[in-house]
Amino acid sequence: MIRISLDHLIVVYLAIVLGVLFCVWVAAELFQNRRERRRRRDFVICGICDHIFEDRSEKHLLNCPRCGALTERSKVREI
Ligand SMILES: [Zn+2]
């Protein structure tokens, strides 16, 4: 049997709880970054009418749903 004092038991318990919280935090940050990157990739701004639309396909050239002009997919930058 392992003998451990109450002080050490509390320290080990807190270390485990903090480790789990850190892992959850890192996983949430990674998930949020991936979702944000995908959202930026899927939104396309028409160069003719400035209409913003969402397209989940992998095509590089898209037809604008408002004016019908061919639009090149490019990254949407945050302001
Ligand atoms: Zn357009």
PDB file of the backbone (N, CA, C, O) and the ligand in Angstrom, with CONECT records:
HET     ZN  A 101       1
ATOM      1  N   MET A   1       0.840  -1.187   0.000  1.00  0.00           N
ATOM      2  CA  MET A   1       0.000   0.000   0.000  1.00  0.00           C
ATOM      3  C   MET A   1       0.879   1.242   0.000  1.00  0.00           C
ATOM      4  O   MET A   1       1.918   1.286   0.660  1.00  0.00           O
ATOM      5  N   ILE A   2       0.460   2.221  -0.728  1.00  0.00           N
ATOM      6  CA  ILE A   2       1.202   3.474  -0.828  1.00  0.00           C
ATOM      7  C   ILE A   2       0.764   4.397   0.294  1.00  0.00           C
ATOM      8  O   ILE A   2      -0.422   4.681   0.460  1.00  0.00           O
ATOM      9  N   ARG A   3       1.727   4.853   1.049  1.00  0.00           N
ATOM     10  CA  ARG A   3       1.414   5.804   2.111  1.00  0.00           C
ATOM     11  C   ARG A   3       1.667   7.210   1.589  1.00  0.00           C
ATOM     12  O   ARG A   3       2.728   7.507   1.041  1.00  0.00           O
ATOM     13  N   ILE A   4       0.682   8.056   1.770  1.00  0.00           N
ATOM     14  CA  ILE A   4       0.801   9.430   1.292  1.00  0.00           C
ATOM     15  C   ILE A   4       0.093  10.337   2.304  1.00  0.00           C
ATOM     16  O   ILE A   4      -0.954   9.993   2.851  1.00  0.00           O
ATOM     17  N   SER A   5       0.682  11.472   2.526  1.00  0.00           N
ATOM     18  CA  SER A   5       0.082  12.386   3.498  1.00  0.00           C
ATOM     19  C   SER A   5      -1.070  13.144   2.848  1.00  0.00           C
ATOM     20  O   SER A   5      -1.213  13.167   1.626  1.00  0.00           O
ATOM     21  N   LEU A   6      -1.863  13.744   3.673  1.00  0.00           N
ATOM     22  CA  LEU A   6      -3.011  14.503   3.164  1.00  0.00           C
ATOM     23  C   LEU A   6      -2.550  15.685   2.312  1.00  0.00           C
ATOM     24  O   LEU A   6      -3.196  16.008   1.315  1.00  0.00           O
ATOM     25  N   ASP A   7      -1.445  16.335   2.684  1.00  0.00           N
ATOM     26  CA  ASP A   7      -0.923  17.457   1.904  1.00  0.00           C
ATOM     27  C   ASP A   7      -0.543  17.016   0.495  1.00  0.00           C
ATOM     28  O   ASP A   7      -0.877  17.682  -0.486  1.00  0.00           O
ATOM     29  N   HIS A   8       0.150  15.899   0.406  1.00  0.00           N
ATOM     30  CA  HIS A   8       0.544  15.407  -0.913  1.00  0.00           C
ATOM     31  C   HIS A   8      -0.669  14.968  -1.728  1.00  0.00           C
ATOM     32  O   HIS A   8      -0.708  15.152  -2.945  1.00  0.00           O
ATOM     33  N   LEU A   9      -1.647  14.392  -1.058  1.00  0.00           N
ATOM     34  CA  LEU A   9      -2.857  13.972  -1.752  1.00  0.00           C
ATOM     35  C   LEU A   9      -3.597  15.175  -2.351  1.00  0.00           C
ATOM     36  O   LEU A   9      -4.099  15.111  -3.473  1.00  0.00           O
ATOM     37  N   ILE A  10      -3.656  16.255  -1.595  1.00  0.00           N
ATOM     38  CA  ILE A  10      -4.307  17.472  -2.098  1.00  0.00           C
ATOM     39  C   ILE A  10      -3.527  18.048  -3.272  1.00  0.00           C
ATOM     40  O   ILE A  10      -4.122  18.481  -4.259  1.00  0.00           O
ATOM     41  N   VAL A  11      -2.211  18.055  -3.175  1.00  0.00           N
ATOM     42  CA  VAL A  11      -1.383  18.576  -4.270  1.00  0.00           C
ATOM     43  C   VAL A  11      -1.568  17.732  -5.525  1.00  0.00           C
ATOM     44  O   VAL A  11      -1.708  18.281  -6.618  1.00  0.00           O
ATOM     45  N   VAL A  12      -1.572  16.429  -5.393  1.00  0.00           N
ATOM     46  CA  VAL A  12      -1.765  15.550  -6.549  1.00  0.00           C
ATOM     47  C   VAL A  12      -3.155  15.760  -7.144  1.00  0.00           C
ATOM     48  O   VAL A  12      -3.302  15.831  -8.364  1.00  0.00           O
ATOM     49  N   TYR A  13      -4.162  15.858  -6.302  1.00  0.00           N
ATOM     50  CA  TYR A  13      -5.525  16.086  -6.777  1.00  0.00           C
ATOM     51  C   TYR A  13      -5.622  17.401  -7.551  1.00  0.00           C
ATOM     52  O   TYR A  13      -6.207  17.443  -8.633  1.00  0.00           O
ATOM     53  N   LEU A  14      -5.052  18.474  -6.999  1.00  0.00           N
ATOM     54  CA  LEU A  14      -5.095  19.770  -7.693  1.00  0.00           C
ATOM     55  C   LEU A  14      -4.315  19.733  -9.003  1.00  0.00           C
ATOM     56  O   LEU A  14      -4.732  20.334  -9.993  1.00  0.00           O
ATOM     57  N   ALA A  15      -3.188  19.030  -9.012  1.00  0.00           N
ATOM     58  CA  ALA A  15      -2.407  18.930 -10.251  1.00  0.00           C
ATOM     59  C   ALA A  15      -3.203  18.200 -11.325  1.00  0.00           C
ATOM     60  O   ALA A  15      -3.187  18.599 -12.490  1.00  0.00           O
ATOM     61  N   ILE A  16      -3.901  17.132 -10.938  1.00  0.00           N
ATOM     62  CA  ILE A  16      -4.705  16.391 -11.918  1.00  0.00           C
ATOM     63  C   ILE A  16      -5.852  17.261 -12.429  1.00  0.00           C
ATOM     64  O   ILE A  16      -6.115  17.289 -13.632  1.00  0.00           O
ATOM     65  N   VAL A  17      -6.528  17.963 -11.540  1.00  0.00           N
ATOM     66  CA  VAL A  17      -7.647  18.824 -11.951  1.00  0.00           C
ATOM     67  C   VAL A  17      -7.145  19.929 -12.875  1.00  0.00           C
ATOM     68  O   VAL A  17      -7.765  20.202 -13.903  1.00  0.00           O
ATOM     69  N   LEU A  18      -6.037  20.565 -12.524  1.00  0.00           N
ATOM     70  CA  LEU A  18      -5.485  21.626 -13.376  1.00  0.00           C
ATOM     71  C   LEU A  18      -5.022  21.076 -14.724  1.00  0.00           C
ATOM     72  O   LEU A  18      -5.182  21.742 -15.747  1.00  0.00           O
ATOM     73  N   GLY A  19      -4.455  19.880 -14.741  1.00  0.00           N
ATOM     74  CA  GLY A  19      -4.030  19.256 -15.997  1.00  0.00           C
ATOM     75  C   GLY A  19      -5.210  18.981 -16.908  1.00  0.00           C
ATOM     76  O   GLY A  19      -5.137  19.215 -18.114  1.00  0.00           O
ATOM     77  N   VAL A  20      -6.305  18.481 -16.333  1.00  0.00           N
ATOM     78  CA  VAL A  20      -7.508  18.221 -17.134  1.00  0.00           C
ATOM     79  C   VAL A  20      -8.078  19.527 -17.676  1.00  0.00           C
ATOM     80  O   VAL A  20      -8.454  19.604 -18.846  1.00  0.00           O
ATOM     81  N   LEU A  21      -8.143  20.552 -16.828  1.00  0.00           N
ATOM     82  CA  LEU A  21      -8.649  21.848 -17.287  1.00  0.00           C
ATOM     83  C   LEU A  21      -7.775  22.430 -18.394  1.00  0.00           C
ATOM     84  O   LEU A  21      -8.292  23.011 -19.349  1.00  0.00           O
ATOM     85  N   PHE A  22      -6.466  22.279 -18.276  1.00  0.00           N
ATOM     86  CA  PHE A  22      -5.557  22.771 -19.316  1.00  0.00           C
ATOM     87  C   PHE A  22      -5.793  22.031 -20.634  1.00  0.00           C
ATOM     88  O   PHE A  22      -5.820  22.650 -21.697  1.00  0.00           O
ATOM     89  N   CYS A  23      -5.964  20.715 -20.565  1.00  0.00           N
ATOM     90  CA  CYS A  23      -6.209  19.945 -21.791  1.00  0.00           C
ATOM     91  C   CYS A  23      -7.533  20.352 -22.435  1.00  0.00           C
ATOM     92  O   CYS A  23      -7.616  20.462 -23.659  1.00  0.00           O
ATOM     93  N   VAL A  24      -8.562  20.576 -21.630  1.00  0.00           N
ATOM     94  CA  VAL A  24      -9.860  21.002 -22.173  1.00  0.00           C
ATOM     95  C   VAL A  24      -9.725  22.375 -22.814  1.00  0.00           C
ATOM     96  O   VAL A  24     -10.293  22.628 -23.876  1.00  0.00           O
ATOM     97  N   TRP A  25      -8.978  23.253 -22.175  1.00  0.00           N
ATOM     98  CA  TRP A  25      -8.786  24.605 -22.722  1.00  0.00           C
ATOM     99  C   TRP A  25      -8.042  24.561 -24.057  1.00  0.00           C
ATOM    100  O   TRP A  25      -8.429  25.243 -25.006  1.00  0.00           O
ATOM    101  N   VAL A  26      -6.974  23.760 -24.134  1.00  0.00           N
ATOM    102  CA  VAL A  26      -6.217  23.648 -25.382  1.00  0.00           C
ATOM    103  C   VAL A  26      -7.088  23.048 -26.481  1.00  0.00           C
ATOM    104  O   VAL A  26      -7.049  23.512 -27.620  1.00  0.00           O
ATOM    105  N   ALA A  27      -7.873  22.024 -26.155  1.00  0.00           N
ATOM    106  CA  ALA A  27      -8.754  21.413 -27.159  1.00  0.00           C
ATOM    107  C   ALA A  27      -9.807  22.406 -27.639  1.00  0.00           C
ATOM    108  O   ALA A  27     -10.116  22.448 -28.830  1.00  0.00           O
ATOM    109  N   ALA A  28     -10.358  23.201 -26.736  1.00  0.00           N
ATOM    110  CA  ALA A  28     -11.363  24.197 -27.129  1.00  0.00           C
ATOM    111  C   ALA A  28     -10.748  25.262 -28.031  1.00  0.00           C
ATOM    112  O   ALA A  28     -11.384  25.692 -28.994  1.00  0.00           O
ATOM    113  N   GLU A  29      -9.530  25.692 -27.738  1.00  0.00           N
ATOM    114  CA  GLU A  29      -8.857  26.682 -28.579  1.00  0.00           C
ATOM    115  C   GLU A  29      -8.587  26.127 -29.977  1.00  0.00           C
ATOM    116  O   GLU A  29      -8.800  26.816 -30.974  1.00  0.00           O
ATOM    117  N   LEU A  30      -8.120  24.888 -30.047  1.00  0.00           N
ATOM    118  CA  LEU A  30      -7.857  24.275 -31.351  1.00  0.00           C
ATOM    119  C   LEU A  30      -9.141  24.134 -32.155  1.00  0.00           C
ATOM    120  O   LEU A  30      -9.155  24.406 -33.355  1.00  0.00           O
ATOM    121  N   PHE A  31     -10.223  23.711 -31.500  1.00  0.00           N
ATOM    122  CA  PHE A  31     -11.505  23.557 -32.187  1.00  0.00           C
ATOM    123  C   PHE A  31     -12.013  24.897 -32.684  1.00  0.00           C
ATOM    124  O   PHE A  31     -12.517  24.994 -33.803  1.00  0.00           O
ATOM    125  N   GLN A  32     -11.885  25.936 -31.861  1.00  0.00           N
ATOM    126  CA  GLN A  32     -12.356  27.257 -32.261  1.00  0.00           C
ATOM    127  C   GLN A  32     -11.524  27.811 -33.424  1.00  0.00           C
ATOM    128  O   GLN A  32     -12.078  28.417 -34.342  1.00  0.00           O
ATOM    129  N   ASN A  33     -10.212  27.612 -33.395  1.00  0.00           N
ATOM    130  CA  ASN A  33      -9.361  28.080 -34.494  1.00  0.00           C
ATOM    131  C   ASN A  33      -9.699  27.366 -35.792  1.00  0.00           C
ATOM    132  O   ASN A  33      -9.732  27.991 -36.853  1.00  0.00           O
ATOM    133  N   ARG A  34      -9.950  26.069 -35.721  1.00  0.00           N
ATOM    134  CA  ARG A  34     -10.288  25.325 -36.928  1.00  0.00           C
ATOM    135  C   ARG A  34     -11.629  25.788 -37.500  1.00  0.00           C
ATOM    136  O   ARG A  34     -11.781  25.936 -38.712  1.00  0.00           O
ATOM    137  N   ARG A  35     -12.596  26.015 -36.608  1.00  0.00           N
ATOM    138  CA  ARG A  35     -13.896  26.481 -37.062  1.00  0.00           C
ATOM    139  C   ARG A  35     -13.798  27.875 -37.685  1.00  0.00           C
ATOM    140  O   ARG A  35     -14.447  28.156 -38.693  1.00  0.00           O
ATOM    141  N   GLU A  36     -12.988  28.742 -37.081  1.00  0.00           N
ATOM    142  CA  GLU A  36     -12.813  30.100 -37.616  1.00  0.00           C
ATOM    143  C   GLU A  36     -12.122  30.059 -38.990  1.00  0.00           C
ATOM    144  O   GLU A  36     -12.511  30.791 -39.899  1.00  0.00           O
ATOM    145  N   ARG A  37     -11.104  29.207 -39.138  1.00  0.00           N
ATOM    146  CA  ARG A  37     -10.401  29.077 -40.417  1.00  0.00           C
ATOM    147  C   ARG A  37     -11.355  28.578 -41.505  1.00  0.00           C
ATOM    148  O   ARG A  37     -11.329  29.065 -42.635  1.00  0.00           O
ATOM    149  N   ARG A  38     -12.200  27.596 -41.151  1.00  0.00           N
ATOM    150  CA  ARG A  38     -13.153  27.068 -42.120  1.00  0.00           C
ATOM    151  C   ARG A  38     -14.178  28.137 -42.505  1.00  0.00           C
ATOM    152  O   ARG A  38     -14.557  28.254 -43.670  1.00  0.00           O
ATOM    153  N   ARG A  39     -14.623  28.917 -41.509  1.00  0.00           N
ATOM    154  CA  ARG A  39     -15.609  29.956 -41.793  1.00  0.00           C
ATOM    155  C   ARG A  39     -15.026  30.994 -42.748  1.00  0.00           C
ATOM    156  O   ARG A  39     -15.704  31.445 -43.671  1.00  0.00           O
ATOM    157  N   ARG A  40     -13.762  31.372 -42.525  1.00  0.00           N
ATOM    158  CA  ARG A  40     -13.132  32.356 -43.422  1.00  0.00           C
ATOM    159  C   ARG A  40     -12.948  31.788 -44.820  1.00  0.00           C
ATOM    160  O   ARG A  40     -13.063  32.518 -45.804  1.00  0.00           O
ATOM    161  N   ARG A  41     -12.662  30.489 -44.920  1.00  0.00           N
ATOM    162  CA  ARG A  41     -12.452  29.881 -46.229  1.00  0.00           C
ATOM    163  C   ARG A  41     -13.748  29.777 -47.006  1.00  0.00           C
ATOM    164  O   ARG A  41     -13.737  29.890 -48.232  1.00  0.00           O
ATOM    165  N   ASP A  42     -14.877  29.563 -46.319  1.00  0.00           N
ATOM    166  CA  ASP A  42     -16.142  29.336 -46.995  1.00  0.00           C
ATOM    167  C   ASP A  42     -16.820  30.613 -47.460  1.00  0.00           C
ATOM    168  O   ASP A  42     -17.655  30.559 -48.363  1.00  0.00           O
ATOM    169  N   PHE A  43     -16.491  31.761 -46.878  1.00  0.00           N
ATOM    170  CA  PHE A  43     -17.137  32.996 -47.289  1.00  0.00           C
ATOM    171  C   PHE A  43     -16.392  33.620 -48.465  1.00  0.00           C
ATOM    172  O   PHE A  43     -15.164  33.707 -48.467  1.00  0.00           O
ATOM    173  N   VAL A  44     -17.157  34.050 -49.458  1.00  0.00           N
ATOM    174  CA  VAL A  44     -16.596  34.621 -50.669  1.00  0.00           C
ATOM    175  C   VAL A  44     -17.225  36.000 -50.876  1.00  0.00           C
ATOM    176  O   VAL A  44     -18.430  36.173 -50.692  1.00  0.00           O
ATOM    177  N   ILE A  45     -16.399  36.982 -51.263  1.00  0.00           N
ATOM    178  CA  ILE A  45     -16.903  38.326 -51.535  1.00  0.00           C
ATOM    179  C   ILE A  45     -16.812  38.563 -53.036  1.00  0.00           C
ATOM    180  O   ILE A  45     -15.748  38.413 -53.636  1.00  0.00           O
ATOM    181  N   CYS A  46     -17.933  38.933 -53.630  1.00  0.00           N
ATOM    182  CA  CYS A  46     -17.962  39.218 -55.059  1.00  0.00           C
ATOM    183  C   CYS A  46     -17.192  40.517 -55.321  1.00  0.00           C
ATOM    184  O   CYS A  46     -17.375  41.507 -54.612  1.00  0.00           O
ATOM    185  N   GLY A  47     -16.345  40.507 -56.327  1.00  0.00           N
ATOM    186  CA  GLY A  47     -15.566  41.691 -56.669  1.00  0.00           C
ATOM    187  C   GLY A  47     -16.357  42.736 -57.416  1.00  0.00           C
ATOM    188  O   GLY A  47     -15.925  43.886 -57.500  1.00  0.00           O
ATOM    189  N   ILE A  48     -17.513  42.369 -57.968  1.00  0.00           N
ATOM    190  CA  ILE A  48     -18.328  43.306 -58.739  1.00  0.00           C
ATOM    191  C   ILE A  48     -19.356  44.007 -57.852  1.00  0.00           C
ATOM    192  O   ILE A  48     -19.440  45.235 -57.854  1.00  0.00           O
ATOM    193  N   CYS A  49     -20.136  43.237 -57.097  1.00  0.00           N
ATOM    194  CA  CYS A  49     -21.230  43.840 -56.333  1.00  0.00           C
ATOM    195  C   CYS A  49     -20.994  43.806 -54.824  1.00  0.00           C
ATOM    196  O   CYS A  49     -21.861  44.243 -54.068  1.00  0.00           O
ATOM    197  N   ASP A  50     -19.859  43.305 -54.365  1.00  0.00           N
ATOM    198  CA  ASP A  50     -19.514  43.210 -52.942  1.00  0.00           C
ATOM    199  C   ASP A  50     -20.493  42.356 -52.138  1.00  0.00           C
ATOM    200  O   ASP A  50     -20.603  42.504 -50.921  1.00  0.00           O
ATOM    201  N   HIS A  51     -21.191  41.477 -52.816  1.00  0.00           N
ATOM    202  CA  HIS A  51     -22.092  40.563 -52.113  1.00  0.00           C
ATOM    203  C   HIS A  51     -21.253  39.480 -51.436  1.00  0.00           C
ATOM    204  O   HIS A  51     -20.348  38.915 -52.049  1.00  0.00           O
ATOM    205  N   ILE A  52     -21.554  39.198 -50.183  1.00  0.00           N
ATOM    206  CA  ILE A  52     -20.848  38.158 -49.435  1.00  0.00           C
ATOM    207  C   ILE A  52     -21.735  36.932 -49.400  1.00  0.00           C
ATOM    208  O   ILE A  52     -22.885  36.997 -48.965  1.00  0.00           O
ATOM    209  N   PHE A  53     -21.201  35.818 -49.858  1.00  0.00           N
ATOM    210  CA  PHE A  53     -21.976  34.588 -49.836  1.00  0.00           C
ATOM    211  C   PHE A  53     -21.087  33.440 -49.389  1.00  0.00           C
ATOM    212  O   PHE A  53     -19.859  33.521 -49.412  1.00  0.00           O
ATOM    213  N   GLU A  54     -21.756  32.370 -48.983  1.00  0.00           N
ATOM    214  CA  GLU A  54     -21.059  31.211 -48.459  1.00  0.00           C
ATOM    215  C   GLU A  54     -21.091  30.097 -49.486  1.00  0.00           C
ATOM    216  O   GLU A  54     -22.136  29.807 -50.069  1.00  0.00           O
ATOM    217  N   ASP A  55     -19.944  29.473 -49.706  1.00  0.00           N
ATOM    218  CA  ASP A  55     -19.864  28.345 -50.625  1.00  0.00           C
ATOM    219  C   ASP A  55     -18.934  27.311 -50.012  1.00  0.00           C
ATOM    220  O   ASP A  55     -17.769  27.604 -49.741  1.00  0.00           O
ATOM    221  N   ARG A  56     -19.433  26.121 -49.794  1.00  0.00           N
ATOM    222  CA  ARG A  56     -18.641  25.077 -49.145  1.00  0.00           C
ATOM    223  C   ARG A  56     -17.935  24.158 -50.129  1.00  0.00           C
ATOM    224  O   ARG A  56     -17.286  23.196 -49.717  1.00  0.00           O
ATOM    225  N   SER A  57     -18.049  24.438 -51.418  1.00  0.00           N
ATOM    226  CA  SER A  57     -17.376  23.587 -52.401  1.00  0.00           C
ATOM    227  C   SER A  57     -15.894  23.948 -52.456  1.00  0.00           C
ATOM    228  O   SER A  57     -15.465  24.924 -51.841  1.00  0.00           O
ATOM    229  N   GLU A  58     -15.128  23.173 -53.182  1.00  0.00           N
ATOM    230  CA  GLU A  58     -13.688  23.392 -53.294  1.00  0.00           C
ATOM    231  C   GLU A  58     -13.322  24.147 -54.564  1.00  0.00           C
ATOM    232  O   GLU A  58     -12.138  24.314 -54.856  1.00  0.00           O
ATOM    233  N   LYS A  59     -14.320  24.611 -55.334  1.00  0.00           N
ATOM    234  CA  LYS A  59     -14.051  25.290 -56.600  1.00  0.00           C
ATOM    235  C   LYS A  59     -13.376  26.632 -56.357  1.00  0.00           C
ATOM    236  O   LYS A  59     -13.692  27.329 -55.393  1.00  0.00           O
ATOM    237  N   HIS A  60     -12.446  26.988 -57.235  1.00  0.00           N
ATOM    238  CA  HIS A  60     -11.718  28.255 -57.088  1.00  0.00           C
ATOM    239  C   HIS A  60     -12.495  29.419 -57.691  1.00  0.00           C
ATOM    240  O   HIS A  60     -12.480  30.527 -57.154  1.00  0.00           O
ATOM    241  N   LEU A  61     -13.176  29.164 -58.809  1.00  0.00           N
ATOM    242  CA  LEU A  61     -13.998  30.197 -59.451  1.00  0.00           C
ATOM    243  C   LEU A  61     -15.465  29.903 -59.196  1.00  0.00           C
ATOM    244  O   LEU A  61     -15.937  28.789 -59.423  1.00  0.00           O
ATOM    245  N   LEU A  62     -16.182  30.918 -58.718  1.00  0.00           N
ATOM    246  CA  LEU A  62     -17.581  30.731 -58.349  1.00  0.00           C
ATOM    247  C   LEU A  62     -18.432  31.776 -59.035  1.00  0.00           C
ATOM    248  O   LEU A  62     -17.950  32.858 -59.369  1.00  0.00           O
ATOM    249  N   ASN A  63     -19.693  31.456 -59.244  1.00  0.00           N
ATOM    250  CA  ASN A  63     -20.640  32.423 -59.776  1.00  0.00           C
ATOM    251  C   ASN A  63     -21.333  33.111 -58.608  1.00  0.00           C
ATOM    252  O   ASN A  63     -21.849  32.457 -57.702  1.00  0.00           O
ATOM    253  N   CYS A  64     -21.336  34.441 -58.642  1.00  0.00           N
ATOM    254  CA  CYS A  64     -22.008  35.211 -57.602  1.00  0.00           C
ATOM    255  C   CYS A  64     -23.507  34.969 -57.715  1.00  0.00           C
ATOM    256  O   CYS A  64     -24.057  35.084 -58.811  1.00  0.00           O
ATOM    257  N   PRO A  65     -24.184  34.640 -56.624  1.00  0.00           N
ATOM    258  CA  PRO A  65     -25.626  34.398 -56.710  1.00  0.00           C
ATOM    259  C   PRO A  65     -26.428  35.663 -56.979  1.00  0.00           C
ATOM    260  O   PRO A  65     -27.574  35.564 -57.418  1.00  0.00           O
ATOM    261  N   ARG A  66     -25.883  36.834 -56.735  1.00  0.00           N
ATOM    262  CA  ARG A  66     -26.639  38.074 -56.957  1.00  0.00           C
ATOM    263  C   ARG A  66     -26.478  38.576 -58.393  1.00  0.00           C
ATOM    264  O   ARG A  66     -27.470  38.820 -59.080  1.00  0.00           O
ATOM    265  N   CYS A  67     -25.223  38.733 -58.850  1.00  0.00           N
ATOM    266  CA  CYS A  67     -25.006  39.330 -60.169  1.00  0.00           C
ATOM    267  C   CYS A  67     -24.561  38.308 -61.214  1.00  0.00           C
ATOM    268  O   CYS A  67     -24.580  38.615 -62.406  1.00  0.00           O
ATOM    269  N   GLY A  68     -24.166  37.116 -60.809  1.00  0.00           N
ATOM    270  CA  GLY A  68     -23.782  36.080 -61.755  1.00  0.00           C
ATOM    271  C   GLY A  68     -22.365  36.174 -62.263  1.00  0.00           C
ATOM    272  O   GLY A  68     -21.963  35.354 -63.088  1.00  0.00           O
ATOM    273  N   ALA A  69     -21.582  37.151 -61.802  1.00  0.00           N
ATOM    274  CA  ALA A  69     -20.203  37.307 -62.257  1.00  0.00           C
ATOM    275  C   ALA A  69     -19.321  36.208 -61.663  1.00  0.00           C
ATOM    276  O   ALA A  69     -19.562  35.717 -60.560  1.00  0.00           O
ATOM    277  N   LEU A  70     -18.288  35.839 -62.430  1.00  0.00           N
ATOM    278  CA  LEU A  70     -17.332  34.869 -61.911  1.00  0.00           C
ATOM    279  C   LEU A  70     -16.491  35.544 -60.835  1.00  0.00           C
ATOM    280  O   LEU A  70     -15.973  36.642 -61.039  1.00  0.00           O
ATOM    281  N   THR A  71     -16.360  34.892 -59.708  1.00  0.00           N
ATOM    282  CA  THR A  71     -15.644  35.452 -58.576  1.00  0.00           C
ATOM    283  C   THR A  71     -14.566  34.478 -58.142  1.00  0.00           C
ATOM    284  O   THR A  71     -14.808  33.277 -58.023  1.00  0.00           O
ATOM    285  N   GLU A  72     -13.382  35.004 -57.910  1.00  0.00           N
ATOM    286  CA  GLU A  72     -12.273  34.174 -57.460  1.00  0.00           C
ATOM    287  C   GLU A  72     -12.287  34.095 -55.941  1.00  0.00           C
ATOM    288  O   GLU A  72     -12.448  35.100 -55.250  1.00  0.00           O
ATOM    289  N   ARG A  73     -12.114  32.885 -55.440  1.00  0.00           N
ATOM    290  CA  ARG A  73     -12.109  32.693 -53.996  1.00  0.00           C
ATOM    291  C   ARG A  73     -10.811  33.253 -53.414  1.00  0.00           C
ATOM    292  O   ARG A  73      -9.721  32.925 -53.883  1.00  0.00           O
ATOM    293  N   SER A  74     -10.933  34.076 -52.419  1.00  0.00           N
ATOM    294  CA  SER A  74      -9.758  34.591 -51.722  1.00  0.00           C
ATOM    295  C   SER A  74     -10.079  34.674 -50.244  1.00  0.00           C
ATOM    296  O   SER A  74     -11.243  34.586 -49.853  1.00  0.00           O
ATOM    297  N   LYS A  75      -9.074  34.841 -49.432  1.00  0.00           N
ATOM    298  CA  LYS A  75      -9.269  34.862 -47.992  1.00  0.00           C
ATOM    299  C   LYS A  75     -10.009  36.121 -47.569  1.00  0.00           C
ATOM    300  O   LYS A  75      -9.744  37.212 -48.075  1.00  0.00           O
ATOM    301  N   VAL A  76     -10.929  35.962 -46.645  1.00  0.00           N
ATOM    302  CA  VAL A  76     -11.621  37.084 -46.052  1.00  0.00           C
ATOM    303  C   VAL A  76     -10.845  37.507 -44.820  1.00  0.00           C
ATOM    304  O   VAL A  76     -10.641  36.716 -43.899  1.00  0.00           O
ATOM    305  N   ARG A  77     -10.414  38.761 -44.811  1.00  0.00           N
ATOM    306  CA  ARG A  77      -9.617  39.257 -43.684  1.00  0.00           C
ATOM    307  C   ARG A  77     -10.516  39.903 -42.642  1.00  0.00           C
ATOM    308  O   ARG A  77     -11.508  40.555 -42.968  1.00  0.00           O
ATOM    309  N   GLU A  78     -10.151  39.709 -41.396  1.00  0.00           N
ATOM    310  CA  GLU A  78     -10.890  40.370 -40.313  1.00  0.00           C
ATOM    311  C   GLU A  78     -10.487  41.820 -40.259  1.00  0.00           C
ATOM    312  O   GLU A  78      -9.345  42.172 -40.551  1.00  0.00           O
ATOM    313  N   ILE A  79     -11.430  42.662 -39.884  1.00  0.00           N
ATOM    314  CA  ILE A  79     -11.136  44.097 -39.759  1.00  0.00           C
ATOM    315  C   ILE A  79     -10.677  44.363 -38.345  1.00  0.00           C
ATOM    316  O   ILE A  79     -10.371  45.504 -38.000  1.00  0.00           O
TER     317      ILE A  79
HETATM  318 ZN    ZN A 101     -21.814  39.810 -57.465  1.00  0.00          ZN2+
END
